[in-house]
Amino acid sequence: MTKSVEILESKQSDLDRFVEKARAAAAVVTDVGTFQEAVSYTLNLCGSRGACRLKVSGCEEPLSPNAEDLCETKQGKIIAAPHLSSDQFELLESQCVENGFGCISSGMRSQLAGVDIGFTYGDIGIAETGTLVLNCPGEELRLATMVCEYHVCLLAKSKIVKDAFAAEEQMRQFMNKGPNYTAFITGPSRTADIERVLTIGVHGPLELHILLVEE
C-alpha cells in the first residue's frame, strides 16, 4: 500500500468517526457541495423553525418605555453571520431579504436576547469526540454562536483531525495571537444542573447543524 493511499484511508476513517461521534452528541451532520448549498440549507432551516421569541415574550404586559422599545427589536427571524467574506455575506444577505429574514454580521450585543440562526465556519473538527473548534478572535463570532437558537457551522472535511493532540499546533497558533478565545463545541447546549434533569438549549443553541464540505 502506498503512502498516499494510507493517508486517504486515515482521513476517511477520521471523517467517519467525526460524523459518528457528532451525531452521538445530537448534532445534525449533512454533506453539502458548495457555499450556495450551505446557504440554501440554512434558509430552509430558518423557514422551517418557529421564530426566536425571547424578546417578544411578555410584550403583551404593561411595560416601561425602554421595555416597549426592546419588544419591537425582535419581531422577525434573524440570521447572524459574522466573519464571512464580503462576497459570501452579500450572497447570504440577498437571499435572506428574498425570504423575509433579517441578516446581520455585527451588533450582537443588541441581540443578546437571541437570534434565530448563527452561521459560522469551523476551524477544526476533532474526530475522537465529534467536536468543533472555532477560533474566535472577536466578540461578534463568540456571541453569534451562543445567543442563537440554532447554530449552523460549515466545516471543510480537510480540517478534521484524529484527536486534540493532532490539532495541538494549530490551536497553539490561535492562542498565541491573544487576547483570544477558542470555542470547543460538542453538540447542542445542554445542562443537568436543575434537579439533574437533562435540558437542551438553556445556555446556548437548541440544535447544532454541521455542514461538511470538500475544500
Buried (B, 14 or more C-beta within 10 A) or exposed (E): EEEEEEEEEEBEEBBEBBBEBBBEBBBBBBEBEEBEBBBEBBBEBBEEBEBBBBBBEEBEEEEEEEEEEBBEEBEEBBBBBBBBEEEBBEBBBEBBEEEEBBBBBEEBEEBEBBBBBBBBBBBBBBBBBBBBBBBBBBEBBBBBBBBBBBBBBBBBBEBBBBBBEBBEEBBEEBEEEEEEBBBEBBBBBBEEEEEEEEEBBEEBBBBBBBBBBEE
